[in-house]
Amino acid sequence: MDNKLNNMLQEFLKNNNVENIDEANEKLQEFIKLYNNGEIEYKNTPLDDAYELLEEAQHAASEKEAINLAKKAYKISPECFDAIIFQCDLEENGIKRMKLLEAGLETEKNRLTKEKYFDKENIGHFYGIFETRPYIRGLVIKAEYLLEEGKISQAKNVCKEVLRLNENDNMGARYLLMAIYATLEEENDMLKLYKKYPEEDMEMLFPLFALYYKLGNDKKAKEYLKRVDKCNSNLIKFFKGTLKRSEKVSPGYYSRGDSSEIFMYLERYDYLLITMPRLHEYIIENLMKNK
């Protein structure tokens, strides 16, 4: 749901004095019908105007025009933190983009704190609140920038903050954190995280394998390697040099169990892979025995 549509819905519900979930569901259906028929009266807020400019920026003819539109959007409404994120995506200089993002995050946190979004009842649910969702996206992007710069411990702290504010973790910060713990060889913290998010997929299991491989616990390393192989049997093909990228999956996306997942993982989590320069020999030797 975009900003304007969300505002229209909230205003509609407020004007209709909705008091409980049943009334909300009933009014939601009424709203959808009226909205589709173009019968909702609504006046744009500055934030709505800012998001409309940001949409123009996404379809701008040049990068310069896109950045100018994003800057204008943020000037119209400093609540449009997505305009900062948009500019960061286009900034190639790592130092400049980090300064821009950190300044934006600080301003956004101050604003959200002033508006009581950081009150106790909201902590843990930030992505479920429309107004705090961009802030979570900004934090995850910051963690990714820090990882690109090799600042692993700083990225760890950002990921932990994301999970504190948003336990459902719609942005996948837990995956970054699992790989960080494996990189830093922090077993206890990794096991606590895995206990909270016990998923049987590559992004959770590969770091566990990597951790025990790095710690020299061969028994556990082999156990988790088998579980990784069960999730995606393409791993050994990659290390043998016979894996080809899937043509079924669009560039930039991946599918669980597909070759695209292998390429995604080994590219996104390269900060973990570079700490294990002889890993290919171990994987080939131990997975070949099971083929």
Secondary structure, DSSP 8 states (H G I E B T S, - for coil): --HHHHHHHHHHHHHTT--SHHHHHHHHHHHHHHHHTT-------HHHHHHHHHHHHHT-SSHHHHHHHHHHHHHH-TT-THHHHHHHHH---HHHHHHHHHHHHHHHHHHHHHTTTTSGGGTBBGGGSGGGHHHHHHHHHHHHHHHHTT-HHHHHHHHHHHHHHBTT-TT-HHHHHHHHHHHHT-HHHHHHHHHHS---SHHHHHHHHHHHHHHT-HHHHHHHHHHHHHH-TTHHHHHHT-----SSS-TT---TTSHHHHHHHHHHTHHHHTT-TTHHHHHHHHHHTT-
